[in-house]
């Protein structure tokens, strides 16, 4: 039997985090209302994936601001890229971006897609520069769920 105080707290406290409105929301949003993103892991350490799961989980709930992850790039408005782009993931990333309908947005999430981190000179790393320039970059290694949600709010204007 659950404790009465636990049950009472479920009905009296907020479940989601209250996020301040980003300052950049004064300009016109590229995807007003909602944006559907296809997440592409292009060789990350999975730290980014944990933070993405947190951003779309029940506490930060990025879907309440109109951002949603979809399974097919054909249903997406853009790509959410994480990880340094390796030789093995360069072609799948390029194919994903090719079948994503235009106008599309490319969001680089974390420091790895931005500059390939410490592996920038490695033989197995191609980098994202030749494949896709970012429309929106979320810096950090890994950026927290607050930063992800705030950046996605700039896309939707909500």
C-alpha positions, 0 to 999 in steps of 0.5 A, a space after each residue: 500500500 503506498 504511503 498517504 503522503 506520497 499519494 497526496 504529493 502526486 496531486 498537490 505538486 507540479 510534475 513538470 519543470 517550469 521553464 522560463 520563456 527564452 529571450 529569442 522567442 521575440 522573432 518569428 519561429 521557423 516552425 510555428 506551433 510544432 516541429 517533428 524531428 528525427 533523431 540521428 545518433 552519428 557516433 556519440 557516447 550515448 550521453 546525448 541520448 540520455 539527455 534527449 530521453 530526459 528532455 522528452 520525458 515526463 519532467 521536462 516534457 518537450 512535447 508540451 512546447 510542440 517538439 516531437 521525435 518521429 521514427 521516419 525522416 519522411 515524417 520529420 521537419 528536420 534532424 536532431 544530430 548527436 555525436 561526431 559523424 564517423 565514416 560509418 554513420 556519414 552515409 546514413 546521415 546524408 540519406 536521412 537528410 536527403 529524404 527529409 522534406 524541405 524546408 527542413 531544420 538541422 539541429 546539432 546537439 552537443 559539442 561533438 557534431 559541432 567540432 568533433 571534440 577530441 577526435 576531430 583528427 581521428 581517421 574514423 571521424 568525418 565531421 558534419 561540416 560536409 554533410 549538413 550545416 546546423 540551423 540551430 546548435 545546442 552547445 555542451 557535452 552533453 547539454 542538459 534537458 533544459 537547454 534542449 527544451 529551450 532550443 526546441 522552443 525557439 523552433 516552435 515559438 511556444 
